């Protein structure tokens, strides 16, 4: 996923919010428990630690996204970025 300079803040906010509100984020890390339900794995911790160590450089953020986010999560992130861009774009009257 290619990011612009202005996207970094939205991406950081979105990823932080996902970690705070969704214990199964990112989806690529979900492990199936013995009862067949989705569960948290060590990969979740690794993804979180890598996110915390990711610098604010676009290339590193893009690498993290490509490594850890599923297609559906990338799509949701892209929609959040596009929504923010629309909110910030002044409308002409």
C-alpha positions as CSV (number, residue, x, y, z in Angstrom):
1,X,0.0,0.0,0.0
2,X,1.5,3.3,-1.1
3,X,1.1,6.2,1.4
4,X,1.5,9.9,1.0
5,X,3.1,12.1,3.7
6,X,-0.4,13.2,4.8
7,X,-1.6,9.6,5.2
8,X,0.9,8.7,8.0
9,X,-1.1,10.3,10.8
10,X,-4.4,8.6,9.7
11,X,-2.6,5.2,9.3
12,X,-1.0,5.5,12.7
13,X,-4.3,6.4,14.4
14,X,-6.2,3.6,12.5
15,X,-3.6,0.9,13.4
16,X,-3.4,2.0,17.1
17,X,-7.2,2.0,17.3
18,X,-7.4,-1.5,15.9
19,X,-4.9,-2.8,18.4
20,X,-6.8,-1.1,21.2
21,X,-10.2,-2.3,20.2
22,X,-9.7,-5.6,18.5
23,X,-7.8,-8.4,20.3
24,X,-7.7,-10.4,17.1
25,X,-6.0,-7.6,15.1
26,X,-4.2,-8.3,12.7
27,X,-6.2,-11.1,11.2
28,X,-3.1,-12.8,9.7
29,X,-2.1,-13.7,13.3
30,X,-5.3,-15.4,14.4
31,X,-4.8,-18.9,15.7
32,X,-7.6,-21.5,16.0
33,X,-8.2,-22.6,19.6
34,X,-9.0,-26.2,20.5
35,X,-12.7,-25.4,20.5
36,X,-12.5,-24.1,16.9
37,X,-12.9,-20.5,17.8
38,X,-10.4,-17.8,16.8
39,X,-7.8,-16.9,19.3
40,X,-4.8,-14.7,20.0
41,X,-1.4,-16.0,19.1
42,X,2.2,-15.0,19.7
43,X,2.2,-13.4,16.3
44,X,-0.2,-10.8,17.6
45,X,2.4,-9.8,20.2
46,X,5.1,-9.8,17.5
47,X,3.0,-7.6,15.2
48,X,2.3,-5.2,18.0
49,X,6.0,-5.0,19.0
50,X,7.0,-4.4,15.4
51,X,4.4,-1.7,15.1
52,X,5.7,0.1,18.2
53,X,9.2,0.0,16.8
54,X,8.2,1.1,13.3
55,X,9.5,4.6,12.6
56,X,7.3,7.3,11.0
57,X,9.0,6.8,7.7
58,X,6.5,5.9,5.0
59,X,8.6,3.0,3.7
60,X,8.7,1.3,7.1
61,X,4.9,1.9,7.7
62,X,4.2,0.4,4.2
63,X,6.4,-2.6,5.0
64,X,4.6,-3.2,8.2
65,X,1.2,-3.0,6.4
66,X,2.3,-5.4,3.7
67,X,3.7,-7.9,6.2
68,X,0.9,-7.9,8.8
69,X,-2.4,-6.8,7.3
70,X,-4.8,-9.0,5.4
71,X,-6.5,-7.8,2.2
72,X,-9.7,-6.9,4.1
73,X,-7.7,-4.9,6.7
74,X,-5.8,-3.1,3.9
75,X,-9.1,-2.3,2.3
76,X,-10.6,-0.9,5.5
77,X,-7.4,1.1,6.1
78,X,-7.6,2.5,2.6
79,X,-11.2,3.5,3.1
80,X,-10.3,5.3,6.4
81,X,-7.5,7.2,4.6
82,X,-9.9,8.2,1.7
83,X,-12.6,9.2,4.2
84,X,-10.1,11.5,6.0
85,X,-9.0,13.0,2.7
86,X,-12.6,13.8,1.8
87,X,-13.1,15.4,5.2
88,X,-10.1,17.6,4.8
89,X,-10.8,18.6,1.2
90,X,-12.6,22.0,1.1
91,X,-15.7,22.0,-0.9
92,X,-16.4,24.8,-3.3
93,X,-19.8,26.6,-3.0
